[in-house]
């Protein structure tokens, strides 16, 4: 990886809670030494940009941004404008988290996720031009004609949410950072190989690149409580995992399919119950502070830093200090 000696640490805050609560959690994360705070983006939750604006009001230094938006639900020019607004109100602390979006969630909105890699790349290339003060005409996976923003010129770091090999390589070649959607050292090792291929093709003009684990984490004072809180996000991760990923972790494809079928029926209770211990081990860093620190240390062998993602733990206000402690322990190992 290409980052500095001290790992970057971040947190993903999910706007299933009111913006005021997430603003308080972002302030807590800043006090605990976190560098980044992302507000996740799902159509059924509160708006990430509104939430980030409240987070900006409650903090002074931590960098903020959506983690991650997709260029299908909103036009890329609109996303660039919303990000520029966040950068303005936060005093230059915005980051742009962009990814292809969840295929099934987009399908709920009648949106087809076509040519995701090309659309993501075109989106942040266009955004950079707009932030630089240029007037842009674009014909590609989307159309923009004589588009410009009524803002002062600015630079906003771009972090791409990625999991597959092509998106990982593209991110390393063109973006400022990548958010690797994984939680297990085996997946980070594989992803690091893809990132290295992209970095090898990266222009020196692009500047430094940062690879961050965007990991599902659940930390608590009791192992069982942490693992139980991990069931909901793990169910969705396992249901959407590609067969090669399931095979990499020795997870039975039929067991994952049963979780997926329960989710499709809307039977969340059954889906969460069908999550196996192996699924939790593969798709979440779950346990006590010491257990989580060990997993963080293993991840840091392959990445420049870690974003602590949903669910965080059964108690959000307690989980952030515990995660901070675990990250500090991991950095010392």
N, C-alpha and C positions, 0 to 999 in steps of 0.2 A: 504494500500500500504506500501512499505518498503523503500521508499526513505527518504532523509533528510528533514530538515525544509524548506530550500529554494527550490522552485520548479525549475526543469530543464526547460530551454526554448530553443527551436530550431526553425529552419526555413527550409522549403522545397523549393528549387529553381529548376525550371523546365528548362531543356536544350532545350527548343524551341527557346531560345535566344542564341547567341554566347557565348562561354566560357568566353571571356573577360568581357562581361557584368555581368555574374554570379559571376565572381571573384570579381568585384567591389561591387556587392550586398552582397557577403559573408563578405567582408571587412567592409561594412556598418553595417551588422548584428553584427559582432564582436565589433565594436565601440558602438553599442547599447546594448551590454551586453548579447548577445545570447551565449549559450553554445555549440550548435550543428548546423551544416548546412548540409543538405542532398541534393544531386542531384538526382532527380527522374530518373527512368530508363524505357524508352519506345523505342522500336526499331525504331520508326519514328522520334525520336529526336536525339540530339547529344549524344555522348557516356558519361555516367556518370563518369567513371574513369578519362578520359581525362579532363572533366570539373572540377572534384574534385582536380586534380593535379594543374590546374590553380588557383583554389580557395586556395590551400595550399600556393602557391607562394605569394598570395595577403594578407595572414593573418599570425598571429603569435601564437594564442592560441586556437581558436575555433576548436572543433573536427569536422571531415569531413568524409563523406562516402556516398555510394549509398543508395538511399531511395525510393524503394528497388529493388534489382536485384532478378531474379528468376533462379533456377538451371535447367532450360530447354533450354533456348537459348544458354547458355554457360556451358561447363562442370564444375562441382564443383571444380575440381583441378585448372582449369584456373581461376575461381573466387577467390579462395584462393590466387593464385599468384598475381592477379591484386590488391587484397586488401593489400597484403604484400608490394607490390610496393608503393601503396599510403601511407601506414604507414611509409615506409622508407623515401619517399620524403617529408612527412609532419613532420618528426621528432617525430614519435610516436603518431600522433593525429587521426589515422584512426578508424572508426567504421564500422562494417559490417552489413548493412541493407539487410536482406534476407527475401523473401516471396515466395508464390506460384505463383505469376504472375496472370495477367488477362486472364481468359479462352478465351475470344473472340479474344484478341490480339494474343495469342499463336496460335489460330486456323487460323489466317491470315497467319501464317508461316508454317502451316501444322503440328503443334506440338500438341500432345494430353497431357493434364495436368493430368497424371495418378498418383495416390497415393501421393497427394501433401503434406500431413502432414509428412509422412515417408520420402519423398525426401528432404524436408526442414531440418528436424532433422538430417538426414544422412549427408547432405551437410555441416552444420556448425560443426557437430562432427568431420568430416574429416578435415575441415579447421583448427580446433583447433590443431589436431594432426600434421598437416603439419606445422603450424606456430611454434609449439614446436620443430621442427627439426626432426620429425619422418619420416621414410619411411613407406608408407601405401599401403596395398592391401585391396581392398573393393569389395564385391559382394553384391549388394542389388538393390535399385532402379536405380543405375548406377554402372559402373565397373571402378575400378582403380587398376593397378597392379604395385607394386614397385615404387609408385609415391613419389617424395620428391621435396622440394623447395631449391633453391640455395640462401638462405637468412639466416641471423642470426636469432636465435630464438626470438620470440616476442609474445605478448599477445594482441589480438584485441577484444574489446567488441562486442558482437553479439546482435543485435536488430531484432526481428522477426516482420514483418508486419502481423497483424492478425485481423480477424473480427469474424469468426465463433467460436463456443464454444470449439471445440477440439484443434484448433490451439492456442487459447488463453491459454488454460490449459497447453498444451505442452510447450509453450513459458515460462510460469511462472515456470515450473518444470526444464527446461534445459538451457534456454538462459540467457543473462545478462539483457535483457530488452525486452519490447514489445511495438510496435507502433500500438495503437488501431485505426483502420480505422473507425472513427466515428466523429460526430460533435455535437451531442445532449446529454444533461445530462442524458436523459432516457437511451440512448444506453451505456453511460459510466457507469451508475449504474449497468446495466445488465452485462457488460463486467467485471467490478470489481468483481462481484460474481464468474465469471468463473476463473479470475486470482487468487482469493483467494484459490480456489480449487487446482490449480496447485502449488501455493506457499506452501500449506500444505504438499505436497508430495516432496518438494524440499530438496535436500541434503544440509546440512550445508557447505559442501565443495564447493558448487557452489558460495558462497558469496552473496552479496546483489543483489536485483533485483529491476528494475525500470520500472514502467508502465507509458507510455507516451501517451497522446492523439495525434493522427496524424490527425489533423482536417483541413478540408477545411475552409479557412478564407478569408473574403473579407472586408477590412476596408477602409473607406474614410471619408472625411469631411461631405458628404451628404449621408443619408441613402439610397436614391433611387439609387445613383450611385454605392454604394457598392453592393446592391442587384442585380442590373442589371449585374454587372461584375461577379456575382456568377452563372449566368445562364449556361454557358458552362460546368463547372465541375459538377454542380448539375444534368444536363441532363444525363451525363454519370453515375453518382452515382445512380440516380433514376432508370435508365434503367437496371442496374445490381443488384439492391437491391432484396433480397429474399422476398418472400411474408410475412413471419413473421415480417420482418423489416418494410415493408410498413404498415402492420396492426398495428404495435406498434405506428406508428405516424398518423394513420387515413388517409393514402394516398390511394386514389382509385386505385385499381390494373389496371383498364382499362386505367386510365390516365397515369400511369407509362408505360404501354404497348404501348400506342400511342407515347410516347417519344422514347421508344426503337425501334419501327418500323421506325420512321423517321430517327433515327441514322443509322439503317441498310440500308436504302435507300440512305444514304449519304446526306440527306436533313438536314444539320445542322441548317439552319435558322428556319425551322419548329420545329425541336427538341427543340431548345432553347426557341422558342415562347411558346411551350406547357408546359414548366416548370411552375408549379403553385407556389403561395406564400407559401403554405404548404410544398412543396418540398424544397424550399429554407430554411425555418425554420428548417426542419428536417436534412438536409444534408450539411448545411454550417453555419458558424458563421459569419453573415453578418450585417454590420451597421456602425454606427459612433464609435469612440473610446470608448465612454461610454457604448454603447450597447454591443460592443464586450467584454469590461471588465466584464460586468455582466455575460455574457455567459462563459467567461474564469473562473470566480470565481465559477460558478456552476460546471464546469468540474473538477476543482481542489478539489472538495469534494470527488472525486473518483479516481484521478490519481496523480502521482508524478510530472507531468510537462506536458507541451504542446509544440508540434511541429506545428508551423503555416504553413499550407499547401496551395497549389494552390487554388484560383488564387492570393491570398494575397490582391489584390485590383486593381482598375483601373489604378493606378500609382504605380509601384513596388517600386521606390525609396522613395515615400512618405509613402507607406504602411508599410515598415519595421520599421521606427520610431514610427508610430502610433500603430503598434502591440506591440512594446516594451513598450510603454506607457500603453497600455491596460493591458498587462501582469503585469506590476508593480502595477497598480491600483487593479487588481484582487488579487494579492498576499497580499495586505493590508486588504482585506475585510474578 
